[in-house]
Amino acid sequence: MITIRLGSFSNSFVDAVARRAGIYRDERVQVEFCRVFNSPSQFEKLVLGEVDVVLTATDNVLNYRYKRRSDNNSPLDVRIVRAVELGGGASLVAARATSVHDLRGALIAVDATDSGFALLLYELLARAGMVRGLDYRVVAFGGTPRRFEGLVDGDFDATMLNAGFDLRAADRGCFVVRTVSDVLPDYIATVLAALPRWLEKESAARPFLRAWDRATAFALDRDNSETCVDIFKEHFAVSAKLAASMYQQAVDPQFGLVPGGQVSRFGVSSVADIRCRHGDLDGDVDIAAVLREPTGLIDRRYARVV
């Protein structure tokens, strides 16, 4: 058995399916789930070799590869190997507000102020005519599970949630104000990414990615819906009704799991456009050219690009 360490903010449905269905065992891999609490710690663990592959926001990969840097840190050659979810239910969720304009003056939590979902927040609010620092304030509060707890505990007014935490928050009386899919239907929310030193170990990378693809296909097969709802119920400790809603979101073709993990050039470009507007993407980066590289932002030895 080959051990692979997966760094993620929260439990992954695909990972849970691979475990329940015995797919990891079939591929002779043992996957250790390594929880991370924010984007900086996730990528620090990747650099230090404490995790092998990360489940992360697409924008985080762009950030660590192409951010303009005033520090001494070199760009990180982190590469996308699978698209995992489109909008993924990524949503702006509020404790009391029911519309974007109700959030004027609000304190809104993000993972880190330059993380992928933070930039999505800025984009969603900018489209409503709201300016960061003027119409609302931002606080860094950590990864999705911690922000979910902070929202329901009243530590701040709103946050971006995904991976079923948006539905869980609504079940706790919060309000989904706006979803990413409302305004960016082709946005790739989450990906699997790794560094070259691990990707060169094909005996580890290929069976893990085969297992991931098989688990995704299992999840998307409606004949397995009963099993998948049960996985959501048990793995995420939610009610049967909420588990069913989480499953329907996961298999929705508009913003759910990506069949085969194929990476859309348009979807990645959409992410890059937002970083250019709200983040710190190096102005010399030609995203169109980058997407044609065989082993750059997307490692085509493993990823299918469309």
Secondary structure as a PSIPRED ss2 file (coil, helix, strand):
# PSIPRED VFORMAT (PSIPRED V4.0)

   1 M C   1.000  0.000  0.000
   2 I E   0.000  0.000  1.000
   3 T E   0.000  0.000  1.000
   4 I E   0.000  0.000  1.000
   5 R E   0.000  0.000  1.000
   6 L E   0.000  0.000  1.000
   7 G E   0.000  0.000  1.000
   8 S E   0.000  0.000  1.000
   9 F C   1.000  0.000  0.000
  10 S C   1.000  0.000  0.000
  11 N C   1.000  0.000  0.000
  12 S C   1.000  0.000  0.000
  13 F H   0.000  1.000  0.000
  14 V H   0.000  1.000  0.000
  15 D H   0.000  1.000  0.000
  16 A H   0.000  1.000  0.000
  17 V H   0.000  1.000  0.000
  18 A H   0.000  1.000  0.000
  19 R H   0.000  1.000  0.000
  20 R H   0.000  1.000  0.000
  21 A C   1.000  0.000  0.000
  22 G C   1.000  0.000  0.000
  23 I H   0.000  1.000  0.000
  24 Y H   0.000  1.000  0.000
  25 R H   0.000  1.000  0.000
  26 D H   0.000  1.000  0.000
  27 E C   1.000  0.000  0.000
  28 R C   1.000  0.000  0.000
  29 V E   0.000  0.000  1.000
  30 Q E   0.000  0.000  1.000
  31 V E   0.000  0.000  1.000
  32 E E   0.000  0.000  1.000
  33 F E   0.000  0.000  1.000
  34 C E   0.000  0.000  1.000
  35 R E   0.000  0.000  1.000
  36 V C   1.000  0.000  0.000
  37 F C   1.000  0.000  0.000
  38 N C   1.000  0.000  0.000
  39 S H   0.000  1.000  0.000
  40 P H   0.000  1.000  0.000
  41 S H   0.000  1.000  0.000
  42 Q H   0.000  1.000  0.000
  43 F H   0.000  1.000  0.000
  44 E H   0.000  1.000  0.000
  45 K H   0.000  1.000  0.000
  46 L H   0.000  1.000  0.000
  47 V H   0.000  1.000  0.000
  48 L H   0.000  1.000  0.000
  49 G C   1.000  0.000  0.000
  50 E C   1.000  0.000  0.000
  51 V C   1.000  0.000  0.000
  52 D C   1.000  0.000  0.000
  53 V E   0.000  0.000  1.000
  54 V E   0.000  0.000  1.000
  55 L E   0.000  0.000  1.000
  56 T E   0.000  0.000  1.000
  57 A E   0.000  0.000  1.000
  58 T H   0.000  1.000  0.000
  59 D H   0.000  1.000  0.000
  60 N H   0.000  1.000  0.000
  61 V H   0.000  1.000  0.000
  62 L H   0.000  1.000  0.000
  63 N H   0.000  1.000  0.000
  64 Y H   0.000  1.000  0.000
  65 R H   0.000  1.000  0.000
  66 Y H   0.000  1.000  0.000
  67 K E   0.000  0.000  1.000
  68 R C   1.000  0.000  0.000
  69 R C   1.000  0.000  0.000
  70 S C   1.000  0.000  0.000
  71 D C   1.000  0.000  0.000
  72 N C   1.000  0.000  0.000
  73 N C   1.000  0.000  0.000
  74 S C   1.000  0.000  0.000
  75 P C   1.000  0.000  0.000
  76 L C   1.000  0.000  0.000
  77 D C   1.000  0.000  0.000
  78 V C   1.000  0.000  0.000
  79 R E   0.000  0.000  1.000
  80 I E   0.000  0.000  1.000
  81 V E   0.000  0.000  1.000
  82 R E   0.000  0.000  1.000
  83 A E   0.000  0.000  1.000
  84 V E   0.000  0.000  1.000
  85 E E   0.000  0.000  1.000
  86 L C   1.000  0.000  0.000
  87 G C   1.000  0.000  0.000
  88 G C   1.000  0.000  0.000
  89 G C   1.000  0.000  0.000
  90 A C   1.000  0.000  0.000
  91 S E   0.000  0.000  1.000
  92 L E   0.000  0.000  1.000
  93 V E   0.000  0.000  1.000
  94 A E   0.000  0.000  1.000
  95 A C   1.000  0.000  0.000
  96 R C   1.000  0.000  0.000
  97 A C   1.000  0.000  0.000
  98 T C   1.000  0.000  0.000
  99 S C   1.000  0.000  0.000
 100 V H   0.000  1.000  0.000
 101 H H   0.000  1.000  0.000
 102 D H   0.000  1.000  0.000
 103 L H   0.000  1.000  0.000
 104 R C   1.000  0.000  0.000
 105 G C   1.000  0.000  0.000
 106 A E   0.000  0.000  1.000
 107 L E   0.000  0.000  1.000
 108 I E   0.000  0.000  1.000
 109 A E   0.000  0.000  1.000
 110 V E   0.000  0.000  1.000
 111 D C   1.000  0.000  0.000
 112 A C   1.000  0.000  0.000
 113 T C   1.000  0.000  0.000
 114 D C   1.000  0.000  0.000
 115 S C   1.000  0.000  0.000
 116 G H   0.000  1.000  0.000
 117 F H   0.000  1.000  0.000
 118 A H   0.000  1.000  0.000
 119 L H   0.000  1.000  0.000
 120 L H   0.000  1.000  0.000
 121 L H   0.000  1.000  0.000
 122 Y H   0.000  1.000  0.000
 123 E H   0.000  1.000  0.000
 124 L H   0.000  1.000  0.000
 125 L H   0.000  1.000  0.000
 126 A H   0.000  1.000  0.000
 127 R C   1.000  0.000  0.000
 128 A C   1.000  0.000  0.000
 129 G C   1.000  0.000  0.000
 130 M C   1.000  0.000  0.000
 131 V C   1.000  0.000  0.000
 132 R E   0.000  0.000  1.000
 133 G C   1.000  0.000  0.000
 134 L C   1.000  0.000  0.000
 135 D C   1.000  0.000  0.000
 136 Y E   0.000  0.000  1.000
 137 R E   0.000  0.000  1.000
 138 V E   0.000  0.000  1.000
 139 V E   0.000  0.000  1.000
 140 A E   0.000  0.000  1.000
 141 F C   1.000  0.000  0.000
 142 G C   1.000  0.000  0.000
 143 G C   1.000  0.000  0.000
 144 T H   0.000  1.000  0.000
 145 P H   0.000  1.000  0.000
 146 R H   0.000  1.000  0.000
 147 R H   0.000  1.000  0.000
 148 F H   0.000  1.000  0.000
 149 E H   0.000  1.000  0.000
 150 G H   0.000  1.000  0.000
 151 L H   0.000  1.000  0.000
 152 V H   0.000  1.000  0.000
 153 D H   0.000  1.000  0.000
 154 G C   1.000  0.000  0.000
 155 D C   1.000  0.000  0.000
 156 F C   1.000  0.000  0.000
 157 D C   1.000  0.000  0.000
 158 A E   0.000  0.000  1.000
 159 T E   0.000  0.000  1.000
 160 M E   0.000  0.000  1.000
 161 L E   0.000  0.000  1.000
 162 N C   1.000  0.000  0.000
 163 A C   1.000  0.000  0.000
 164 G C   1.000  0.000  0.000
 165 F H   0.000  1.000  0.000
 166 D H   0.000  1.000  0.000
 167 L H   0.000  1.000  0.000
 168 R H   0.000  1.000  0.000
 169 A H   0.000  1.000  0.000
 170 A H   0.000  1.000  0.000
 171 D H   0.000  1.000  0.000
 172 R C   1.000  0.000  0.000
 173 G C   1.000  0.000  0.000
 174 C C   1.000  0.000  0.000
 175 F E   0.000  0.000  1.000
 176 V E   0.000  0.000  1.000
 177 V E   0.000  0.000  1.000
 178 R E   0.000  0.000  1.000
 179 T E   0.000  0.000  1.000
 180 V H   0.000  1.000  0.000
 181 S H   0.000  1.000  0.000
 182 D H   0.000  1.000  0.000
 183 V H   0.000  1.000  0.000
 184 L C   1.000  0.000  0.000
 185 P C   1.000  0.000  0.000
 186 D C   1.000  0.000  0.000
 187 Y C   1.000  0.000  0.000
 188 I C   1.000  0.000  0.000
 189 A C   1.000  0.000  0.000
 190 T E   0.000  0.000  1.000
 191 V E   0.000  0.000  1.000
 192 L E   0.000  0.000  1.000
 193 A E   0.000  0.000  1.000
 194 A E   0.000  0.000  1.000
 195 L C   1.000  0.000  0.000
 196 P H   0.000  1.000  0.000
 197 R H   0.000  1.000  0.000
 198 W H   0.000  1.000  0.000
 199 L H   0.000  1.000  0.000
 200 E C   1.000  0.000  0.000
 201 K C   1.000  0.000  0.000
 202 E H   0.000  1.000  0.000
 203 S H   0.000  1.000  0.000
 204 A H   0.000  1.000  0.000
 205 A H   0.000  1.000  0.000
 206 R H   0.000  1.000  0.000
 207 P H   0.000  1.000  0.000
 208 F H   0.000  1.000  0.000
 209 L H   0.000  1.000  0.000
 210 R H   0.000  1.000  0.000
 211 A H   0.000  1.000  0.000
 212 W H   0.000  1.000  0.000
 213 D H   0.000  1.000  0.000
 214 R H   0.000  1.000  0.000
 215 A H   0.000  1.000  0.000
 216 T H   0.000  1.000  0.000
 217 A H   0.000  1.000  0.000
 218 F H   0.000  1.000  0.000
 219 A H   0.000  1.000  0.000
 220 L H   0.000  1.000  0.000
 221 D C   1.000  0.000  0.000
 222 R H   0.000  1.000  0.000
 223 D H   0.000  1.000  0.000
 224 N H   0.000  1.000  0.000
 225 S H   0.000  1.000  0.000
 226 E H   0.000  1.000  0.000
 227 T H   0.000  1.000  0.000
 228 C H   0.000  1.000  0.000
 229 V H   0.000  1.000  0.000
 230 D H   0.000  1.000  0.000
 231 I H   0.000  1.000  0.000
 232 F H   0.000  1.000  0.000
 233 K H   0.000  1.000  0.000
 234 E H   0.000  1.000  0.000
 235 H H   0.000  1.000  0.000
 236 F C   1.000  0.000  0.000
 237 A C   1.000  0.000  0.000
 238 V C   1.000  0.000  0.000
 239 S C   1.000  0.000  0.000
 240 A H   0.000  1.000  0.000
 241 K H   0.000  1.000  0.000
 242 L H   0.000  1.000  0.000
 243 A H   0.000  1.000  0.000
 244 A H   0.000  1.000  0.000
 245 S H   0.000  1.000  0.000
 246 M H   0.000  1.000  0.000
 247 Y H   0.000  1.000  0.000
 248 Q H   0.000  1.000  0.000
 249 Q H   0.000  1.000  0.000
 250 A H   0.000  1.000  0.000
 251 V H   0.000  1.000  0.000
 252 D C   1.000  0.000  0.000
 253 P C   1.000  0.000  0.000
 254 Q C   1.000  0.000  0.000
 255 F C   1.000  0.000  0.000
 256 G C   1.000  0.000  0.000
 257 L E   0.000  0.000  1.000
 258 V C   1.000  0.000  0.000
 259 P H   0.000  1.000  0.000
 260 G H   0.000  1.000  0.000
 261 G H   0.000  1.000  0.000
 262 Q C   1.000  0.000  0.000
 263 V E   0.000  0.000  1.000
 264 S C   1.000  0.000  0.000
 265 R H   0.000  1.000  0.000
 266 F H   0.000  1.000  0.000
 267 G H   0.000  1.000  0.000
 268 V H   0.000  1.000  0.000
 269 S H   0.000  1.000  0.000
 270 S H   0.000  1.000  0.000
 271 V H   0.000  1.000  0.000
 272 A H   0.000  1.000  0.000
 273 D H   0.000  1.000  0.000
 274 I H   0.000  1.000  0.000
 275 R H   0.000  1.000  0.000
 276 C H   0.000  1.000  0.000
 277 R H   0.000  1.000  0.000
 278 H H   0.000  1.000  0.000
 279 G C   1.000  0.000  0.000
 280 D C   1.000  0.000  0.000
 281 L E   0.000  0.000  1.000
 282 D C   1.000  0.000  0.000
 283 G C   1.000  0.000  0.000
 284 D C   1.000  0.000  0.000
 285 V C   1.000  0.000  0.000
 286 D C   1.000  0.000  0.000
 287 I H   0.000  1.000  0.000
 288 A H   0.000  1.000  0.000
 289 A H   0.000  1.000  0.000
 290 V H   0.000  1.000  0.000
 291 L C   1.000  0.000  0.000
 292 R C   1.000  0.000  0.000
 293 E C   1.000  0.000  0.000
 294 P C   1.000  0.000  0.000
 295 T E   0.000  0.000  1.000
 296 G C   1.000  0.000  0.000
 297 L C   1.000  0.000  0.000
 298 I E   0.000  0.000  1.000
 299 D E   0.000  0.000  1.000
 300 R C   1.000  0.000  0.000
 301 R C   1.000  0.000  0.000
 302 Y C   1.000  0.000  0.000
 303 A C   1.000  0.000  0.000
 304 R C   1.000  0.000  0.000
 305 V E   0.000  0.000  1.000
 306 V C   1.000  0.000  0.000
